[in-house]
Amino acid sequence: MDHFVIERVTEPHTFTAGIEGPACDSDGNIYAVNFGVQGTIGKVTPQGEGSVFVELSGGSVGNGIRFNRAGEMFIADYVNHNVLRVDMRTKEIKVHAHEPRMHQPNDICITRDGVIFASDPDWGTGKGQMWRVNKDGTTKLLEADMGTTNGIEVSPDEKILYVNESVQRKIWAYTLDGNMEVSDKRLLIEFPDYSLDGMRCDMEGNLYVTRFGKGVIAKISPQGEVLREIPLEGKDCTNLTFGGPEGRHCYVTVSDLGNIQSFVADSPGRCWGMWRE
C-alpha cells in the first residue's frame, strides 16, 4: 500500500462547493456536509457509495463534524449558531448547544470525555473567537479578538489545544489542563502564503493541516516543523479526517472539485484512535 498517494473516494461534484467537515464512524463510513445540495449531511461508504444521511432543518447548514466515543455525531451549524447532536440510530437531530454570541461555529474538535472546542471566525472583519462547549451544552468563551479562527484540534494526550487562523496563516498552541482550561498561548508555525482550513492530529501528535488554495496537506511536527506536503487533486482543500481499518486512511474534502479524496498516512489519526480505546 503506497503512502501519501491520492485516490478519489467520490467523483467530482457529488458534493457542493460547500463540502466540509469530514468524520468517520466506527464502521468506517465517511460523513461530510452538503451532499448534492446545501443543508444535507452525506454518508459515503468505504467503497465510495454516497447518499444523503440526514437533511438539516430550519435553514441550518453544517460545517465541522465530530463523533464522541458513544457514537453520537456533532455538527457545527454556522447559520443558526448551534452545535447539533445526531442520534445515529434514529437520525433525530437536537440542538446540543446554542450560542447567539457566536459569529458562526465553524470547526469543532472533541475530547475523550465529550468536551467540544469550537472555532468561531468573523470573515467580514478578519477576526475570530474560540469557545468551549461543555458536555451539558453550556458554553464558555475562551478567547476573543483573535484572527479568523478555523481549524481546531486536541493533541492525543489532550494536553494541547491547537487552533489556526486562516487569513493570518498562523497555528497557535495552548496548554490544556484537566479542567479543559487553556493557558500559555504560543505560536506553533506561521505560513508565508495561501490559507489554512481544517486540521487533525495523528496518534504521534503530528498535525495534518489543509492548505486552502495551495491544494496540499501539510504534515507538521509537534515542534512546528513541516515534515512533508501531500499534493491533492484541486486547490481548495477544506478539511480532513482519519478512518479505514487501521486508522491511517486520511479523507480530505476538496471544495473546488466537490469531492472526497484519500491517502494512506504512516500513523493512525487521533479521531480514529478514540474509537479503539
N, C-alpha and C positions, 0 to 999 in steps of 0.2 A: 504494500500500500504506500503510494507516494505521499510524502508530507508536503503541505503547503501548495498543492496543485488545485486550482479552482475547477469546480464542476457546477453545472446548473442543476438545481433541485426542482425549480419550476421554470416554465417557459416565460420569456419576457411578456410583461403587461398582463399577467394573470392577477396581479395586484395593481392598485392605482399608484400614482407617484407619491402618495402618502404612506407607502409601505414603511413600517417601523416596528420596533419593539418585539423582536422575536423571543420566544421562550419555548422550552421543551417540557413536556410532561414526562412522567416516569416510564411511559411506554415508548418514548422516542418520537412522538408526534410533535410537529413544529407548529406554533401558533404565531400569527403576525396580524397587524391591523390592516384594514381596508382591502379585503379580498374582493376584487371585482368592482365594488363601489365603496365610497367613504362610509364610515359608521359601522362597518362589519368587523368581525374577528374571523380570520381564515384559519382553517386547520389543514395542515399538509402532512401526509403520512411520510415515513422514512423513504418510501418508494416514489414520492413526488406527486401523489394524487391529492389535489386540493379541493376544498369545499368550504362553504360558509358554516362556521360553527355556531355563532350567535350574531344577532343584529342588536346594536345598542339603540336605546330609545331616547326620546326627548332631545334629539339633536346632538347627543353625545358622540364624540369621536375619540378613539383611543390613541395612545402613543406608546409609552413603555409598558411591557407586560412582565410580570414575575409570578412564580409559583411559591407558595410556602411548602413546608415539609409534609403538611397534611394533604397536599394536592389541590388546594384552592388557588384559583387564578386571580391576580390583582392587576387592574388596568388603570393607568393614568388617563383620565378623561379630561383633556385640556380645555374643552369647550365649556363645561359646566363646573370646573374647579373641584372635581371629585377624584377620589381613588375608589374604583368599583371592585366588588368581590363577586366572583362567579363560582357557583356550585357546579362542578364539572359533571356530576351525575344528572341533576335536574335541569341544568343550564339556567337556573334562576340567577338574576343579576340584582345585587343590592349595593347601595352606597355604603362603603366601608368608612369613608371619611369625606366630609365636605368642608372646604376652607375658602370662604369668599375673599380672603386677603391674598390668595394666590393669584398671580398673573395667569398662569396655566401650568398645572403639573405636567412635566414633560417626560422625564425618565425616572424610574424608580429602581431601588435595589432593596433586598430583604435579608435579614439575618436568620440564623437557625431558629431563633425563638419567635420570628414573625414580626419584628420591628422593621418598619419601612422607612427609607430615606428617599426624599423626592427633590429633584431639581425643579426650578421654577423661573424660567427665563422671561424677560420682558423684551421681546425683539425690537420693539419700537424705540426704546431708549438705550438698548445695548447693555442693560443691567439685568440683575437676577437675584434670586434668593435661594435658600436651602432650608428644607423642612424635615422634621421627623414626624412620622405618623405612628403613634403607639398602637399596641395590639388591640386596644379598645376603640380605636378610631379617632381618639383625640390627637390634636396636632400641636407641634411646638416649632416656632420659627428659630432656626439655629443661627442663621446669618442673613443679613440684608445687605444691600449696596455692593453686591458682587458684580462680576461681569455676567455675560449671558450663560448662565449655568445650564448644563445639558447632561452629558453622560455622568453616571454616578455608580459607584461600586464599593463593596466592602471586601477587605482582604480575607484570605481563607481563615486566618486566625481571629478575624473580627477585631483586630486592634488598630486598624487603619481604615479611614473612610476617604475615598478618592472622589473628587468632582472636577469636571473640566468646564472651561468657558469657551464657547465656540468662537465668538468673534475675537476674543483676546488670545486665543490659541494657547491657553495655559491649562495645566493639570495641577491641582492642589491636593495635598495630602494632609489629613488631620489625624491626631491621636484620638482613638475611641476608647472610652473607659467602660467599666462593667454596667454603668447606668445609661449607656448609649449617649453620653455627652461628649462633645468634641472640644479639642484644645490643640495648641501647638501647631497652628496652620503653617505649612511650608510649601514652597513651590517645588514640585517634582520635576517638571520639564516645561519649557516654552518652545513653541514651533515658530519658524520664521514665515510660514506661508500656509495657504489653504485653511481648512477649518477642522473642528473636532465635533463628533456627534457621540453615539453610544459607545460604551466600553464594558468589558468584562475581565475578571481575573481568572487565570488558571490556578490549579491546585498548588503550583510552585510559587504563586504570588506575583507572577508577571501580569501586566495589563495588556489587553488587546484593545486597540482604540481605532475607531473608524475615522479615517482622514477624508472628510467630505470634500468633494471637488478634486481630490487627487486620485481617488479610486484605489486606495491601498488600505490595508490594515497594518498599523504599526504595533509591533510587539515590544513592550517596554519593560525593563527590569525594575524591581522594587527600588533600585538606586537611581532610576530616572534615565537609564541608557537605552537608546533604541537598538534592540538586538537584531531586528530584521523588519523588512516591509514585505507584505504579501499582496501582489497586484491582483485586482479583480477585473471582471468584465464591467464596463461602465465606470463612471466617475463619482457618482453621488451615493456613497455608502452611508446608511443611516444608523444601523445598529447591528448587534450580533449576539449570539448565544451559543452554548455548547450542549451537545447531546450525543446520540449514537450509542452503540453497545458498550464502548469503553470511555465515553465522555470526551473523546478527542475530536469528534466532528464539530467544526465551527460553522454555524449557519449565519449568513450575512444577508441583510436586506439592502437592496440597491434601488433607489427611487427613480433614477433616470431610465432604468430598464424595467422597473416594476416587477422584480422577481427576487427569489431567494437563491443564493449561491452557497457553496460549501467548500471547505478544505479540511484536511486532517492535520491537526496540530500534534506536537510532540508531548503534550501533557494534557490531562483532562481539565475541564473547566470547573470552577468553584460551584456554579449553579447546578451542574450535573452531580458534583460531589455531595451536595446536600441531600440528594435522593438516596445516597448509598450509606449514610451514616446511621 
